[in-house]
Amino acid sequence: MTGAMNANPIPPADADAARAAALDMLQDVVRRKRPLDLVMAATSPFARLDGRDRAFAHNLAATALRRLGQIDALIATCLETPLAANARVTQDILRLGAAQLLFTGTADHAAVATAVDLTRARGQARMAKLVNAVLRRLQREGAAMVARQDAVQLNTPDWLWQSWQDAFGDTACRAIAQAHLHPAPLDLTVKDDPDGWAARLQGRAQGGMTVRLDDPGPVRDLPGYADGAWWVQDRAAALPAAMLGEVGGQDILDLCAAPGGKTAQLCAAGARVTALDRSDKRLAVLTENLTRLGLAAETVTADATQWTPGRQFDGILLDAPCSATGTIRRHPDLPHLKGPGDVAKLVALQETLLARAADWLRPSGRLIFATCSLQPEEGPDRITAFLANRDDFEAVPATVGESGITAEMVTPEGWLRC
């Protein structure tokens, strides 16, 4: 076994059920192109697991997705001939077995034996000897094989790798891809006293109102959850709302608002918030989150490309739909769901939303355009194109020290990238 990157040392109570659920999740993402979060919510075998087994199954599926390029290269090395096109179940079982042997800290004998059992259970008994042979070889030689791999490039789709090379250069591209090999920490936005909450939760204050936890356990069990003292929100996701400045008593429009982290920030800061999203279900989650936090906002279910507010706002936050390539560390399924064609379609939508939002802003108001994408065409390029056609707007550079912004977050042009 290699030094485990995504270790989950507590074995599942029901090994067969947990690994079967992980297999279903992996197949749903890779074969059916369904987001992992939706798969977990919809997969009955996963829902029936207890908390420990759910954590194991999720970690196993996520690790296999995070390391899929490496794992596939290792499996190919161990095969005399490639697997047939109709051997997808066997391929996915091998992927999970390799992930356990090399990256999750699972005991070797358990990883191999349960993979063979799962192969038989899924009607692939004739492939059981092959699964056993491949995994036994990885058990013996896998660590040395992994050490020779270029992990960061193997685990990054070619189109993303090339786009980051072109935009940021080799060193930054490799640093981005390296970060994606590790699960993200848990960030919380607290209503007040971030230093106090950091001490209470055994975390670290990150600037602004963010507290970071490295190994938090179940979120609902943490102090302050039931009291509505904080909500889960990545540090980077908390910055756009903070950049609207002092919003107390102001009318603020939060476009594409669900699941509501930014809405909660704005409400907690005293703004009168209109939160718009096209999804009834996502807005219901937003409302539920606000209720737990003791906050309230006006909610509107509408398509922002068709909706007209009938009034203007002091500030607008447009967290635009995007490829989300800046969230791969937290969502390792994304590289297996998105492609360059998706970016082109999203850019057109972003242009439409930005143009419409601009017309709803009062004079001297502030419009924040944010995406969680690393692709320049979904960030700086969109603002540059917008400003070329709107001389009634000007770009306001991000300020180091404002809202916890540090120097490394600000580009030479003044864009905020984190």
GIMO-V73342 format. One line per field, one symbol per residue. burial: 1 if it has 24 or more other C-alpha atoms within 12 Angstrom, else 0. A space follows every 10 residues. Layout:
burial = ???
//
This chain:
burial = 1101111100 1100111111 1111111111 0001110011 0010111010 0111111111 1111111111 1111100100 0000000011 1111111111 1111111101 1111111111 0101001101 1111111110 0110110000 1111111001 1011100000 0011011111 1111111111 1001001100 1011111111 1110010000 0101100111 1111111111 1111111001 1111111111 1111111110 1111111100 0010011111 0010111111 1001000010 0111111111 1111111111 1111111111 0010011011 1011111111 1000111111 1111111111 0110010000 0010100110 0111100010 00001111
//
